[in-house]
């Protein structure tokens, strides 16, 4: 059965991509602009002759306009099922994550973070716009309750095709529930997986958007970067953001605090540039985007820093990488 709302959203996106107004499209098809409006609002579907004309105009098949596709099945051979979410790890939240997952749900973190992304943020808006300008499928890895760059991509282009993913099933379920009500977009897909072991075929993804997932990776970050390189198409882009404590900050710390931090959290001193090169990326541009202090944060590293009586400064950056 055709989902008329999704059909309307798809043909509206195709029209906008072609640079046509509803009136201009109506003139090309020999119908009224009111008819086009009804189609795009999901109140009606044009007859077969008009569908054929539209398929020629937009250079897509009639089925591509009419049908919702299971993109994740196409890229991984696994169906999403009735939930609309593809699971490549357990559907159940891990025991050590249960209280955190309850906080996300009860605190309405997803809704709050989405609303925050609607407020002007020059840097995030700029990165989101750059990601949205790329053609093809965008994979947002480690979205977390903040959504990574995904909210800013959709802010610029609500028609963007994005796979929203995380290792936490709660995060993905909450984003799907919220975005189904907020956008009801046929171009949003949902998956739960470990991005150190991505389920996608080689050379299958156009853009990977990472708003901090690799930096917070629970596995080996170098492996996550290699996986990103593997699944990207030639010419595909990884746009990744994270933060680290630079060598100057480390050297200025009291000796005991420095020793404990290196022993317990060596990852916070990694800028991952060398690992990105070793993953295979040949063109890498890094842009410093600011910084933050552990005294202003509630993360586990912030708690450790406070227990040691130090206030760590993290340098934040966005790295633009191309698979050549």
C-alpha positions as CSV (number, residue, x, y, z in Angstrom):
1,X,0.0,0.0,0.0
2,X,1.3,3.5,-0.9
3,X,1.9,5.8,2.0
4,X,0.4,8.9,0.5
5,X,2.1,11.3,3.0
6,X,5.5,9.9,2.2
7,X,4.8,10.0,-1.5
8,X,3.9,13.6,-1.2
9,X,7.1,14.4,0.7
10,X,9.2,12.6,-1.9
11,X,7.7,14.3,-4.9
12,X,7.9,17.7,-3.1
13,X,11.6,17.1,-2.5
14,X,12.1,16.1,-6.1
15,X,10.4,19.3,-7.3
16,X,12.5,21.5,-5.0
17,X,15.7,19.7,-6.1
18,X,14.6,20.5,-9.7
19,X,14.2,24.2,-8.7
20,X,10.5,24.3,-9.6
21,X,7.6,26.0,-7.8
22,X,4.3,24.1,-7.6
23,X,2.9,26.5,-10.2
24,X,5.8,25.8,-12.6
25,X,5.4,22.1,-12.2
26,X,1.6,22.3,-12.8
27,X,2.2,24.1,-16.0
28,X,4.7,21.5,-17.2
29,X,2.2,18.7,-16.4
30,X,-0.9,20.5,-17.7
31,X,-2.7,20.5,-14.3
32,X,-3.6,23.0,-11.7
33,X,-1.3,24.1,-8.9
34,X,-4.1,23.0,-6.5
35,X,-3.7,19.4,-7.8
36,X,0.1,19.5,-7.2
37,X,-0.6,20.8,-3.7
38,X,-3.0,17.9,-3.0
39,X,-0.4,15.4,-4.1
40,X,2.3,16.9,-2.0
41,X,0.1,17.1,1.1
42,X,-0.7,13.4,0.7
43,X,-4.3,13.9,-0.1
44,X,-4.2,12.3,-3.6
45,X,-2.0,10.4,-6.0
46,X,-1.8,11.4,-9.7
47,X,-2.9,9.0,-12.4
48,X,-0.4,6.7,-14.2
49,X,0.1,9.1,-17.2
50,X,1.1,11.9,-14.9
51,X,3.3,9.7,-12.8
52,X,5.1,8.7,-16.0
53,X,5.6,12.3,-17.0
54,X,7.0,13.1,-13.5
55,X,9.3,10.1,-13.7
56,X,10.8,11.4,-16.9
57,X,11.0,14.9,-15.5
58,X,12.8,13.9,-12.3
59,X,14.7,11.0,-13.9
60,X,13.5,8.5,-11.3
61,X,11.3,5.4,-11.6
62,X,7.6,5.5,-10.7
63,X,8.3,3.0,-8.0
64,X,10.9,5.2,-6.5
65,X,8.3,7.9,-6.1
66,X,5.6,5.7,-4.8
67,X,7.3,3.2,-2.5
68,X,9.1,3.5,0.8
69,X,12.4,1.6,0.4
70,X,14.1,-0.4,3.1
71,X,17.5,1.3,2.6
72,X,19.1,-0.7,5.5
73,X,18.2,-4.0,3.9
74,X,19.7,-2.7,0.6
75,X,23.0,-1.8,2.4
76,X,23.2,-4.6,4.9
77,X,20.8,-7.5,3.8
78,X,19.0,-7.2,7.1
79,X,15.4,-6.0,7.3
80,X,14.2,-3.4,9.8
81,X,11.0,-5.3,10.6
82,X,7.9,-3.8,12.2
83,X,9.8,-1.6,14.6
84,X,11.4,0.3,11.7
85,X,14.8,-0.1,13.4
86,X,17.6,-2.5,12.3
87,X,19.3,-4.2,15.2
88,X,22.9,-5.5,14.8
89,X,23.3,-5.9,18.6
90,X,20.8,-6.7,21.3
91,X,17.5,-4.9,21.3
92,X,17.8,-4.7,25.1
93,X,19.7,-1.9,26.8
94,X,22.9,-3.1,28.5
95,X,22.6,-3.4,32.3
96,X,25.2,-0.7,33.0
97,X,23.2,1.7,30.7
98,X,19.7,1.2,32.1
99,X,19.7,4.1,34.6
100,X,21.2,6.4,31.9
101,X,18.5,5.3,29.4
102,X,15.8,6.1,32.0
103,X,17.2,9.6,32.4
104,X,17.0,10.1,28.7
105,X,13.4,9.0,28.5
106,X,12.2,10.7,31.7
107,X,14.1,13.9,31.2
108,X,12.9,14.2,27.6
109,X,16.5,14.7,26.5
110,X,15.7,14.1,22.8
111,X,13.0,16.8,22.6
112,X,15.2,19.2,24.6
113,X,18.2,18.7,22.4
114,X,16.2,19.0,19.2
115,X,14.7,22.3,20.4
116,X,18.2,23.5,21.3
117,X,19.4,22.8,17.8
118,X,16.6,25.0,16.4
119,X,18.3,28.0,18.0
120,X,21.0,29.7,15.9
121,X,24.4,28.2,16.4
122,X,26.7,29.6,13.7
123,X,29.4,26.8,13.9
124,X,27.0,23.8,14.1
125,X,24.7,25.3,11.5
126,X,27.7,25.8,9.2
127,X,28.8,22.2,9.6
128,X,25.3,20.9,9.2
129,X,24.9,22.8,6.0
130,X,28.2,21.4,4.6
131,X,27.0,17.9,5.4
132,X,23.6,18.5,3.9
133,X,25.1,19.8,0.7
134,X,26.7,16.4,0.0
135,X,24.7,14.1,-2.3
136,X,23.6,10.6,-1.3
137,X,23.1,8.8,2.0
138,X,24.4,10.2,5.3
139,X,25.3,7.9,8.1
140,X,25.2,9.6,11.5
141,X,27.2,7.4,13.9
142,X,27.0,7.5,17.6
143,X,24.2,10.0,17.5
144,X,23.6,9.9,21.2
145,X,20.8,11.9,22.8
146,X,22.2,15.1,21.3
147,X,21.9,13.7,17.8
148,X,25.4,14.6,16.7
149,X,25.2,16.8,13.5
150,X,21.9,15.2,12.4
151,X,19.6,17.9,13.8
152,X,21.6,20.6,12.0
153,X,21.7,18.7,8.7
154,X,17.9,18.4,8.9
155,X,17.6,22.0,9.9
156,X,19.3,22.9,6.5
157,X,17.6,20.2,4.5
158,X,14.6,18.3,5.9
159,X,14.7,16.1,2.8
160,X,18.2,14.7,3.6
161,X,18.5,10.9,3.6
162,X,20.1,10.0,7.0
163,X,20.7,6.7,8.8
164,X,20.5,7.6,12.5
165,X,22.6,5.2,14.6
166,X,23.9,4.5,18.1
167,X,25.1,1.6,20.2
168,X,22.3,2.3,22.6
169,X,18.9,1.0,21.5
170,X,17.2,3.5,23.8
171,X,18.8,6.4,22.0
172,X,17.7,5.2,18.6
173,X,14.2,4.3,19.7
174,X,13.7,7.8,21.3
175,X,15.0,9.6,18.2
176,X,12.7,7.5,15.9
177,X,9.6,8.1,18.1
178,X,10.3,11.9,18.2
179,X,11.2,12.4,14.6
180,X,8.3,10.2,13.4
181,X,6.0,12.7,15.1
182,X,8.0,15.8,14.2
183,X,9.0,15.3,10.6
184,X,7.5,12.0,9.4
185,X,10.2,11.9,6.7
186,X,10.5,8.9,4.4
187,X,14.2,9.6,4.2
188,X,15.2,8.8,7.8
189,X,16.4,5.3,8.8
190,X,17.4,3.9,12.1
191,X,20.0,1.3,13.2
192,X,21.6,0.0,16.4
193,X,25.2,-1.2,16.0
194,X,28.7,-0.9,17.2
195,X,30.6,1.4,14.8
196,X,33.8,-0.5,15.5
197,X,32.0,-3.3,13.5
198,X,29.7,-1.6,11.0
199,X,27.2,-3.8,9.3
200,X,27.4,-2.0,5.9
201,X,28.9,-3.3,2.7
202,X,32.3,-2.0,1.5
203,X,32.0,1.3,-0.5
204,X,28.3,1.8,0.3
205,X,27.9,5.1,2.2
206,X,28.3,8.6,0.7
207,X,28.9,10.6,3.9
208,X,29.6,9.7,7.6
209,X,28.7,12.4,10.0
210,X,30.2,12.0,13.5
211,X,29.4,14.6,16.1
212,X,31.5,13.0,18.8
213,X,30.7,9.3,18.4
214,X,34.3,8.2,17.6
215,X,35.7,10.3,20.4
216,X,33.4,8.6,22.9
217,X,33.9,5.2,21.3
218,X,33.7,2.3,23.8
219,X,35.9,0.2,21.6
220,X,39.2,0.9,19.8
221,X,38.9,4.3,18.1
222,X,41.4,3.4,15.4
223,X,39.2,0.4,14.4
224,X,36.2,2.7,14.2
225,X,38.1,5.0,11.8
226,X,39.1,2.0,9.7
227,X,35.5,0.9,9.5
228,X,34.4,4.4,8.5
229,X,37.0,4.2,5.6
230,X,35.8,0.8,4.6
231,X,32.1,1.5,4.2
232,X,32.6,4.9,2.5
233,X,32.4,5.1,-1.2
234,X,35.5,6.4,-3.1
235,X,35.3,10.1,-2.8
236,X,33.0,9.8,0.2
237,X,33.6,12.0,3.2
238,X,34.0,11.5,7.0
239,X,33.1,14.7,8.9
240,X,34.1,14.0,12.5
241,X,34.2,16.1,15.6
242,X,35.7,15.4,19.0
243,X,38.0,17.0,21.6
244,X,41.3,16.2,23.3
245,X,43.6,17.6,26.0
246,X,46.7,18.9,24.2
247,X,50.3,18.3,25.3
248,X,50.8,21.7,26.7
249,X,47.8,21.3,29.1
250,X,49.1,17.8,30.0
251,X,52.6,19.1,30.8
252,X,51.2,21.8,33.1
253,X,49.3,19.4,35.3
254,X,50.6,18.3,38.8
255,X,52.7,15.2,38.4
256,X,50.3,12.9,40.4
257,X,47.2,14.1,38.5
258,X,49.1,13.6,35.2
259,X,50.1,10.1,36.1
260,X,46.6,9.0,37.1
261,X,45.0,10.6,34.1
262,X,47.4,8.9,31.7
263,X,46.9,5.6,33.5
264,X,43.1,5.7,33.7
265,X,42.1,7.8,30.6
266,X,44.9,7.9,28.0
267,X,42.2,8.3,25.3
268,X,41.6,12.0,26.3
269,X,45.1,12.9,25.1
270,X,44.6,11.4,21.6
271,X,43.9,13.8,18.7
272,X,43.4,10.7,16.4
273,X,45.1,12.4,13.4
274,X,47.7,9.6,13.0
275,X,44.9,7.0,13.3
276,X,42.9,8.8,10.7
277,X,45.9,8.7,8.3
278,X,46.5,5.0,9.1
279,X,42.8,4.2,8.4
280,X,43.5,5.3,4.8
281,X,42.2,8.8,4.5
282,X,44.5,10.8,2.2
283,X,43.0,14.3,2.4
284,X,42.4,15.5,5.9
285,X,41.6,19.1,7.0
286,X,41.2,20.0,10.7
287,X,39.3,23.0,11.9
288,X,39.6,24.0,15.6
289,X,36.0,24.8,16.7
290,X,36.6,25.9,20.3
291,X,37.1,24.3,23.6
292,X,35.5,23.3,26.9
293,X,36.5,22.7,30.5
294,X,35.8,19.7,32.8
295,X,34.5,22.0,35.5
296,X,31.6,22.9,33.2
297,X,30.7,19.2,32.4
298,X,29.1,16.2,34.0
299,X,31.0,13.4,32.1
300,X,33.0,10.6,33.7
301,X,36.3,12.4,32.7
302,X,35.0,15.6,34.4
303,X,34.3,13.6,37.6
304,X,37.8,12.1,37.5
305,X,39.4,15.6,36.9
306,X,37.5,17.1,39.8
307,X,38.5,14.2,42.1
308,X,42.2,15.0,41.2
309,X,41.6,18.8,41.8
310,X,42.3,19.8,38.2
311,X,40.2,21.6,35.6
312,X,41.1,20.1,32.2
313,X,40.8,22.1,29.0
314,X,39.7,20.2,25.9
315,X,40.4,21.5,22.5
316,X,37.5,20.8,20.1
317,X,37.9,20.3,16.4
318,X,36.0,19.2,13.3
319,X,38.0,17.1,10.8
320,X,37.0,16.8,7.2
321,X,38.4,13.6,5.6
322,X,38.0,12.3,2.1
323,X,38.4,8.7,0.9
324,X,40.4,9.1,-2.2
